[in-house]
Amino acid sequence: MKKKILIIIACLLFISGCKDVKLENGENAIVTFKEGAISSQDLYSLLKKRYGGDVITDLIDSYLLNKKYETTSEEKEYISQGVKTVKKLAESANTTLETYIKLYYGLTSEEDLEDYLSLNYKRSLYAEEYAKSIVSEKQIKDYYNNYVYGDVEASQILITVDASSTATDEEKTAAEEKALKTAKEVIKKLNNGGDFATLAKEYSKDQTSSSNGGSLGKVNTGDLASEALDALRQLKDGSYTKTPVKSSDGYHILYRKSMDEKQELTDELTDKIKTTIGSELQQEDGFTAKALTALRTESEMKFIDTYLEEKYNSN
């Protein structure tokens, strides 16, 4: 990639600045023959037809993003790990790095690969920044109202579905039914006055909490399966779920001791919400391209060469 960019830059320099050999039409010659010559314009025209669209886009983004972001230790580590990964892939394919990256990336050297990885890293940085910047106040408030909760102090008894990945469908169904039956039996014991902590120690397969009577401490989004957290938020303080709550972890029997008030919408929380919503936006098809188009527009990018503009727009 870098070499292609440098070749086109060199051609531009020839066209604009070389005065050593002039052709009759005023163009700069780069190769002469007994009869005739090849001009820098000939070379430039050929290269921009072959590589123009891709190269001009990479050149634009490199220029804008290198001005915006300094190279950090995190970027260097990303590039280093990327190169190591590609080298391993080349080795597993029983070929050289140069052959591998030429085949799969259209690159010709390790330096080209490093430039490619650097550009991708900075493009991702900008996509993340742009995603956060377009999150609206309404989106922030809606997220706060609908998805931000106070911490819940809770306990659980988790009954897992004990079936191996190689089990037959019949075996998996039997294991599922057994887990559900056990969960219902535990709830029946609770209904009959059983102690939650004692039953947790006896039945729960949650290794981190069973020995502590099922106590989870204070939990919030990301600490438990979403189905379990939703169930806890629906409970009243001092109550437990009367039916097993199913998640990918198994069947939960949940007890809610208390629930805190949700925190105020501080600047710190607002930034976290922007990051969360922004991460979701970044998963949309074509989002990074949309972000980079916005960056180029913001920079008041204008083409002088109409052919390259057409190639750029067709990418």
N, C-alpha and C positions, 0 to 999 in steps of 0.2 A: 504494500500500500504506500509506504513512505517513498519507495523508489519511483513509483508512478507519479506521485505528487511532485517529487523533485525534478523529474524529467519535464513535466509541464511547466513548472516554475522556470526551469532553465530555458525552455522554448520562449516563454514570455520575455525573459531577459534578453535573449537573442533578438527578438522582434523589436523590443523597445530600445536596446542599447548598443548592439553590436554594429560597429562602423568599419570593420576591417575590409570586408568584401561585399560589394554591392552588386546586385543584378541589374539588368536594364530597367526592370519594373520598379526598382528602388528597394526590393526586399533584400534581407541579409542572407548571404550564402553560408551554408554549414558544410557542404560537400561540393567540390567542383570536379568537372571532368574536362576532357579535351574539348568536348562540345557539350555545353549546358552545365547545369548545377542543380543541387537540391537546396531549397531555401529553408530557413527556420520556420517560415509560415507553412511550408509543406509538411514538416514534421509536426508542428503544432496542430494542424488540421487533422492529420491522421490520428494523433494521440487523443484528441478531444472526441473524435468520432468513436474510437474504440473504448476509451475509459472515461470520457467526460462526465457522464452523469454520476457515477459512483465516486470518482475522485473528487469532483468539485464539492459534493456533499460532505465527504470526509474532510476535505480541506477547510470548508466553511466551519464545520463543527470543531475541528481541532483549533482553529484560530480563536473562535469565540469562547470555547470551554477552557483553553489554556490561559486565556486572559482572566477568566472568572475564577478558576480553581488552581491553587498551587499543588504541586505534587507532594503528597503526604506519605508518611511511613505506612499508613493503611493501604494507600494505592500501590506502593512498592511491594508490599506483602501480597496483595491481590495479583499483581503481575507475576511475581516470583512463583506463586502457587499455580497460576495459570500455565506458565511455561513448563513447570514440572509435570503437570497433568498431561499436557500435550506431548511431552517427551515420552511419558509412560505409554500413551496411546500409540505413538509411533513405534515404540519398542515392541508392544504387543502385536502390532500389525507387521512386524518384522521388516521395517523400513526406516529410512533416515528421517530426521526431523524436517529437513528441507523438502524431501519428497512428500511427506505427510501434509505439511502446511500448504504446499503448492496445490495438492489435490483437493483438500477440504476447505482451505481458506483463500486460495488464490494469492498466497504470499510467497516470498522467496528466501527469507532469512529469519533467524531468531530475533534480530533487531526489528524486522517488520512485525513479527508476532507481538513483541513487547509494545510497539506503537498501537497495534490493533487492540490489545487488552487495555492499554491506557485510555484510549478513546472510548471504549465501551464502559470502562469504570466511570469516567467523567460524564458520559451520557446518562448513566444510571443515577449519578449524584444529582444531575439537573432534573431528571424526571421526578425524583423524590421531592426535591425542593419545589418544583412547579406544582406537583400534586397538592402539597400543603397550602400553596399560595392561592389555589382556586377553591378551597373549601370555604363555603359561605357561612355567615353568621347563623342563618337559619339551620343549616346542616349541623352546626356545632350545638345549637340549642336543642334541636330535635334529638340528637345523640345523647346529650346530657339528660334530657327528660325521660328518654326511653331505655337507655342502656347503662346509665351510671347509677350504682347502688351503694348503700353503706355496707360495711363489712358485716358478715353474718357469723356469729359464734355458734358452732354446730358440732354435731357428732354424727357418725354414720356406721352402719353395719353393711358391709359389702359382700354379697354372695356372687361369686364368679361362676361363669359357665366353663366347666372344666372339660374341654374337648380340644384335641390336638389339631393342627392344621391339616394333618393327613387323614383325619377321621372321615368316615362316610357321612352322607346326609342323614342317615338314620341315627348314627351315633351322635351327631351334632344336635339333632332334634331331641334325643333322649337326655342329653346333658343340659339342654335349655330347659326342658320340662322339670328336671330334677332341681336345678337352681331356683326356678320360680316357686316350686313346691316348698323348698327349704325357706325361702324368703317369706312366704305366706305363713309358714309355721312359726317363724320368729315373731312376726307381727301379732299372731294369735297369742303368743306368750306375753308380749307387751300388753296386749289388751286385757290379759288376765292378771296384770300387776307385776310382770317381770321387770327386773332392773335392766335398763338400757346398757349400762357399762358392763354388767356381768355377761349379758348376752353377746355384746360386741367381742369380748375376750374369747367367748366360746365359739362363735360362728363367723365373725368377720374375717375375710381374706385380704383386707387392706393392711399390709404389713407395717405401714408407718403409723397407723392409729389403733389397731386392734389391741395391742398390749396396754394402751392408755385408755381403755374403756371406750374406744371409738372416737375420742376427742380429736377434732380437726383444728381446734383453735379458731381464729378468725379467718374466714375465706372470702374471696371475691372472684370476679371474672378471671378465668385462666387457672384457678386453683383446683377446680373440679369440673367434671363433665357438665356441659351446659344444661342438660336435662335435670341433673341433681341440683344445680344452683337455682334453676327456675322453680323447682319444687320447694326448696328452702325459703325462697322469697314469698311463696304463697302461704306458708305456714304461719301460725301465730306463735309468739314466744311461749316456750314450755310445751310445745306439741310435737308430734312425730307423724310421719306419713303413714296413712292407714292402708295404702296399697304399695307394692314394690314399684320403684322408679327404675325403668330400664334405660341403660346407656350401653355404649360399646364396652364399658368396663364390667358390666354384669347387672345385677339387681341391687339397688341401693335402698336401705331403710334409713331415713334421715330424721334427726332430732335438731330442732332449732332452740337454742338457749336465748339468744337475743339478736337484735339487728340494729346497727348504728344508723344514724341519720347520714344521708349522702353528703359528701364534702361540697363546699361551695365551689362555684365555677371560677377558680383562680386562673391566673395567666399560665401557671405550670400545667394545670389540668386541661386548659384550652389547647395548649401545645400538644399534649398527649392525644387529645381527641382528633386534632388535625392530622397527626401522624397516623392514627388508626384509620381514619376515613381516607387519607391520602394513599395508604397502602392498598386499600380496596380499589381505589381508582386506578392505581398502577397495574392492576390485574386485567384491566379492560384491554381488548385487542387494539393494537395501534396506539396505545397511550404515549409511549416514549417518542414515537414519531410526531405525535400531536404536540408534545412538550417542546421538542426541538424546533418544530416549525414556529411555535410561539416565540422561542428565543431568537430565531433569525429575523422574524418580523419586528420584534422589539428593538433589534439592533439596526433597523432601517436598512436591511440588506437590499442592494440594487445590482442587477446584472448589467454589464456593459456589452458582453458577448451574448447576442440573442440565441445563438445555437446552443450554447451551454445552458442558458435559461430554459430552453425547451427540453433539453436532456434532464435537467434538474427537476422540472415539473412533471416529467414522465416517470420519474423514479417512484 
